[in-house]
Amino acid sequence: MMITAISDQRLQRIHLRVLVAISLFLERTSEAWPNQKTIALVLGGLAVNTVKNAISELRRWGYLVSCRKSVPQAGGRVLPRMS
């Protein structure tokens, strides 16, 4: 995925940074569930809206797939999962 992302002219620096930040939270299932505020903090305190917009574009371009699922590690809470 990253090789394709690196060469994709649509992606700006923020998109690549968001992908890397999400990858820090990946589980063995290739799923992650960090919230947008956590991603913003990991990236040095970016605006949450900036992260939200980048995630939306990454979904639209096929770099992220997300759905809401129960997360056992979070006490069964339903959270957005990304892969």
C-alpha positions in Angstrom: 0.0 0.0 0.0 2.7 2.5 1.0 4.6 2.2 -2.3 1.4 3.1 -4.2 0.7 5.9 -1.7 4.2 7.4 -2.1 3.9 7.6 -5.9 0.2 8.8 -5.9 0.3 12.5 -6.9 -3.1 13.2 -5.2 -1.6 12.5 -1.8 0.0 15.4 0.1 2.3 15.2 3.1 -0.7 15.2 5.5 -2.2 12.1 3.9 1.1 10.2 4.2 1.5 11.3 7.8 -2.0 10.2 8.7 -1.4 6.8 7.1 1.8 6.4 9.1 0.1 7.5 12.3 -2.7 4.9 11.8 -0.2 2.2 11.0 1.3 2.7 14.5 -2.0 1.3 15.9 -2.4 -1.7 13.6 -3.2 -5.0 15.2 -2.3 -8.4 13.8 -5.7 -8.3 12.0 -4.5 -5.3 10.0 -7.1 -3.2 11.8 -6.7 -0.1 13.9 -9.1 2.0 15.8 -7.4 5.3 16.9 -9.8 8.2 17.1 -9.1 11.3 15.1 -8.0 13.3 18.2 -5.4 10.7 19.0 -4.1 10.8 15.4 -4.0 14.6 15.6 -2.0 14.4 18.9 0.4 11.8 17.5 1.1 14.1 14.5 2.1 17.0 16.8 -1.2 18.5 17.7 -2.8 19.0 14.3 -6.4 20.2 14.1 -8.8 17.3 14.4 -10.6 18.7 11.3 -7.4 18.4 9.3 -7.1 14.7 10.2 -10.8 14.2 9.5 -10.5 15.6 6.0 -7.4 13.6 5.3 -9.1 10.4 6.4 -12.1 11.1 4.2 -9.9 11.6 1.2 -7.9 8.5 2.0 -11.2 6.5 2.1 -12.4 8.0 -1.1 -9.2 7.1 -2.9 -9.2 3.5 -1.5 -6.3 3.7 0.9 -8.5 3.2 4.0 -11.5 1.1 4.6 -13.5 1.7 7.7 -16.6 0.4 9.5 -18.0 0.5 13.0 -17.4 -2.7 14.9 -17.4 -3.9 18.5 -13.8 -3.8 19.9 -13.2 -6.4 22.6 -10.0 -4.6 23.7 -12.2 -1.5 24.4 -14.7 -3.3 26.6 -16.9 -4.1 23.7 -17.5 -0.5 22.7 -18.5 0.1 19.0 -15.7 2.1 17.5 -14.7 2.9 13.9 -12.1 0.4 12.7 -9.7 1.2 9.9 -7.8 -1.2 7.7 
